[in-house]
Amino acid sequence: MPFINDQFQELLLNYSQEIDPLKRKNLENVIWQKYGTENTVLALDMFGFSLLTRKYGIIHYLSMIRRMQLTVEPIITGHGGRVIKFEADNCFALLPDPLSAARAAITIQHALAASNILTVDELDIQVSIGIDYGKMLVVNDGDVFGDAVNRACKLGEDIGAAGDILITKDAMELIPEEGSIQGKPIEVSIGGLSIPAFSIIYRTNAEEEQQ
């Protein structure tokens, strides 16, 4: 339904051209009413694009991206979520709550580690994942915007190392104790601000040593 996206773009344009603060605020309210939600976002990023593409070529890396997509999407849907988009070697998904997102992320990491046993080293897929919860705009089920999205992207794309699952403290605190999700506290800088977060612990000591 592309008209929804067109309507979103038109509302943004009207907002940017409106000089009356009250009318501009009303337009902002309309946008949030139409597209706003509170949700959990998961941002995944693959490692090694530049190195692998230079060494083996773009087709080699694109084949890895396709394998990643086929592995990740059913895991996301199996935990009650939906993939909003695959963009290059990234995945952006929404899940019902931080516990579902954490469990999906752990399952993804284990699934990729298992598939890597069956491939030669240059075809192994390594990812990092960021998770956050908050207000966001979801447009046409094809794009998502908001502070929580930015934080999840920063954790997954810029801060996390291969195999990491990083989650903001705000999202971690929404996971009930009975969820049995353990994390190591970390401090990260996002947009110049210090943000408390956690690195989710999911690997055994033996698995850590193999990394």
Sequence and secondary structure as in RCSB ss.txt:
>XXXX:A:sequence
MPFINDQFQELLLNYSQEIDPLKRKNLENVIWQKYGTENTVLALDMFGFSLLTRKYGIIHYLSMIRRMQLTVEPI
ITGHGGRVIKFEADNCFALLPDPLSAARAAITIQHALAASNILTVDELDIQVSIGIDYGKMLVVNDGDVFGDAVN
RACKLGEDIGAAGDILITKDAMELIPEEGSIQGKPIEVSIGGLSIPAFSIIYRTNAEEEQQ
>XXXX:A:secstr
 HHHHHHHHHHHHHHHH   HHHHHHHHHHHHHHHEEEEEEEEEEES HHHHHHHH HHHHHHHHHHHHHHHHHH
HHHTT EEEEEETTEEEEEESSHHHHHHHHHHHHHHHHHHHHTS GGG   EEEEEEEEEEEEETTTEEESHHHH
HHHIIIIII  TT EEEEHHHHTTS GGG  EEEEEEEEETTEEEEEEEEE S HHHHHH 
